[in-house]
Amino acid sequence: MRRRALLTTTVAGIATVTAGCLDALERPEYERCTESFVPLNEVPTIPTRLIPRSAHDEVTTALEDGEYTATTLQYPDLVSDETVLWDTENNRYYAHEIESGILLENLRFDEVTPTREDSGELKLSNQTSDTVDASIRIAAGDDVFVDTKLSVDPAAEVREVESVSNNEYAGERGAAEALPGVEFPAKLRDYDVEIAVETPGDEYVETATISIHPWFEYFWVQIGDGRLLTGSLWENDTGFFSDVENDSKVGVHWSCTQPPSGWPEVWDEDDQ
C-alpha cells in the first residue's frame, strides 16, 4: 500500500497566499489511529475545511463502487498502512490501497480474512446440581472445525445470571477462565454453532451464528434447569466479571475511542 505525505505543506501554501482566510481554510487536527482494526462506524463523518467529503464518505463510496477518486483523500492520513477496516455490521474486513497520480488519488479496498492468536472461546457454565454431557459443533458452510463432547461439572464458583450482558455479574474472571469449553478457529468470520446438552431429565439443543471479531471474548452457554441461556461477551464487557462499576470502553483492542481518528478540534455549526 502506497501512502502520501500529510498535507501540511498544502495548508501552509494556502496560508501564505490568503493569510486573512487562514481560520476558514485551516484543516482540523486529527489523531492518527494505528490500531490493527478500525471499525467502519467510527470513521469520522465530518468533512474538513479543505476536503469537502468526509473520510466516512470516501470509505463507503469505495466499498460500494469499487473505488473512490479525488484530488485529496482523508482516510489514508487517519490510519496506518497496516490498519484493517472492520465493517462491524456484516463482520467483514478490508485492506486499503492508495494509488497516487499527478492530480488524483484513488482509494480501493480488498476484502481480507484476518486471524487472531487468541480467537475467543465457547464457555460452558453448568448451573445445575448434576454433571451433564455437552456436544459442541462449530462449522462454516461445509467446513467443520470443532466436533467434540465434554463432561461438564457444576460451576461452583460462577454465578447463575438472568442474561448474558454487561449488566450481570457472573463472578471472578479467573473462575470463568477455568470453565470447560472450546476455542474458536483463528479466522475472524461468522461460524455456525450447535450445542446439545444432555441432563439426567432432558436434552436441550441450541444453534446460533457467532461473529468472531477483534473484540470477541466468549460465547457464553449457561446450563440451567429447563433451559440453555446463551450470548456473546466482548472484551470490554468487564461488568460480567466485576461487581465494580467501570468504563465500558476498556477492551484490549479498543484503544482508539473518540472515534479512532479523533474529533476535529474546531467545529462549525454545519458540522454539528
Secondary structure, DSSP 4 states (H G I P E B T S, - for coil): ---PPPTHHHHHHHHHH-GGGHHHHPPPP-PPB-SSEEEGGGS-----SS-SS-HHHHHHHHHHHS-EEESS-SHHHHB-TTPEEEETTTTEEEEEEEEE-SS-EEEEEEEE--B-SS--EEEEEE-SSS-EEEEEEEEETTEEEEEEEEEE---TTS---SSSSTTS----HHHHHTS-EEEPPSB-SEEEEEEEEE-SS-EEEEEEEEE--TTEEEEEEEEETTEEEEEEEETT-GGGG-SS---S---TT----SSTT---SS--GGG-
